Amino acid sequence: MRFTLLDRIVSLRPGASIDAVKGLSLAEEYLKDHFPLFPVMPGVLMLEAMYQASAWLLRETDDFAYSLVTLKEAKNVKYADFVEPGEVLHLTAEIQKRDGRLTWFKAQGTVDGQVAVSARLVLDQCNLADGNPALRSQDLYLIRRLREEYDLLNHSCIKMGSVT
């Protein structure tokens, strides 16, 4: 299963940082179970949202050269507050260091200026063809789809009619 936890990319500086947002709605399917009388965004999904923002920054920085960007490590994950329906989780990620396929990030999510979650993330990137050259066509397909999704996230403020 693949799902997108970001609603919009607000700004992105290739090689440096990204700002994105996730508006939490009571209509989110997982809130029916987490927790029915006190619905909040699960911590693992807050972490996933930080990873997704970091991955978009990495893809744009490298001009979508890799079909796969995976979370290799999450360190110093700190959950400081809940994210409830009706709130907007503002996500930021900054590149700290790069070494070959690995990239280190400092990421956080805030609600109304207060930190809700923060972590140090390490992302790895590769292509399917690295292990099997016959999979090059799948890499090209995935990269094309990722570019389409990125265009939607990066330009959704225009499509929704809002100005930021």
SVG drawing of the C-alpha trace seen along z (x, -y; Angstrom):
<svg xmlns="http://www.w3.org/2000/svg" viewBox="-15 -34 45 43">
<polyline fill="none" stroke="black" stroke-width="0.4" points="0.0,0.0 1.3,-3.5 -0.3,-6.6 0.5,-10.2 0.5,-12.0 1.4,-15.5 -1.3,-17.8 1.0,-20.4 4.6,-21.4 4.8,-25.1 8.4,-25.7 11.5,-23.7 15.1,-24.7 17.0,-21.9 19.9,-20.7 18.7,-22.6 15.2,-22.4 11.5,-21.7 8.3,-23.0 5.1,-21.0 1.8,-20.7 -0.7,-18.0 -4.1,-19.0 -5.7,-16.4 -9.3,-15.7 -11.7,-13.7 -12.5,-11.8 -9.1,-10.1 -9.9,-6.4 -7.3,-5.5 -8.9,-7.9 -11.8,-5.6 -9.5,-3.2 -6.9,-5.6 -8.5,-6.5 -12.3,-6.6 -13.0,-8.9 -9.8,-10.9 -8.8,-10.9 -5.1,-11.8 -2.6,-11.3 -0.6,-8.2 3.1,-8.9 4.2,-6.5 2.2,-8.5 3.8,-11.7 7.2,-10.1 6.0,-8.9 5.0,-12.5 8.5,-13.7 10.1,-10.9 7.8,-11.8 8.8,-15.5 12.5,-14.6 12.1,-12.2 10.6,-14.9 13.4,-17.2 16.0,-14.5 14.2,-13.6 14.0,-17.2 17.6,-17.8 18.8,-14.9 16.4,-15.6 14.5,-12.4 17.6,-10.2 16.4,-7.4 13.2,-5.4 13.4,-4.4 14.1,-6.5 13.8,-4.6 14.0,-5.4 17.2,-3.7 17.2,-5.2 15.2,-7.4 17.1,-8.7 16.2,-10.9 12.5,-10.7 10.7,-12.9 6.9,-13.2 6.0,-16.4 2.3,-16.9 -0.8,-15.4 -2.1,-16.4 -5.9,-16.4 -8.5,-16.7 -8.8,-20.3 -5.1,-21.0 -2.4,-21.5 0.9,-19.7 3.7,-21.9 6.6,-19.7 10.2,-20.9 13.3,-19.0 16.8,-20.2 19.7,-18.3 22.5,-18.0 25.0,-15.8 25.4,-13.6 27.6,-10.6 27.1,-8.5 23.5,-7.2 22.9,-8.2 21.5,-11.6 21.0,-12.8 18.1,-15.1 16.9,-17.2 13.1,-17.1 10.2,-18.3 6.5,-18.8 4.8,-21.7 1.2,-22.7 0.6,-26.4 4.3,-27.0 4.7,-24.3 6.8,-21.3 4.7,-18.1 7.4,-15.7 11.1,-15.9 13.8,-13.4 17.0,-12.9 16.4,-10.8 18.8,-8.9 17.5,-8.2 18.9,-5.8 18.3,-5.9 18.7,-3.5 17.3,-2.2 15.8,1.3 18.3,1.6 21.2,1.4 20.5,5.0 19.0,6.1 19.5,4.1 16.4,5.7 14.4,3.6 15.4,0.3 11.9,-0.2 10.3,0.1 12.7,-2.6 11.6,-4.9 7.9,-4.2 8.3,-4.8 10.2,-8.0 7.6,-9.3 4.8,-8.6 6.8,-10.2 7.3,-13.4 3.5,-13.5 2.8,-13.2 5.4,-15.8 3.8,-18.2 0.4,-17.8 1.9,-18.4 4.0,-21.3 1.3,-23.1 -1.8,-22.1 -2.0,-25.6 -2.6,-27.0 -5.1,-24.2 -7.0,-24.8 -7.2,-28.5 -5.3,-29.6 -2.3,-31.8 0.7,-31.2"/>
</svg>
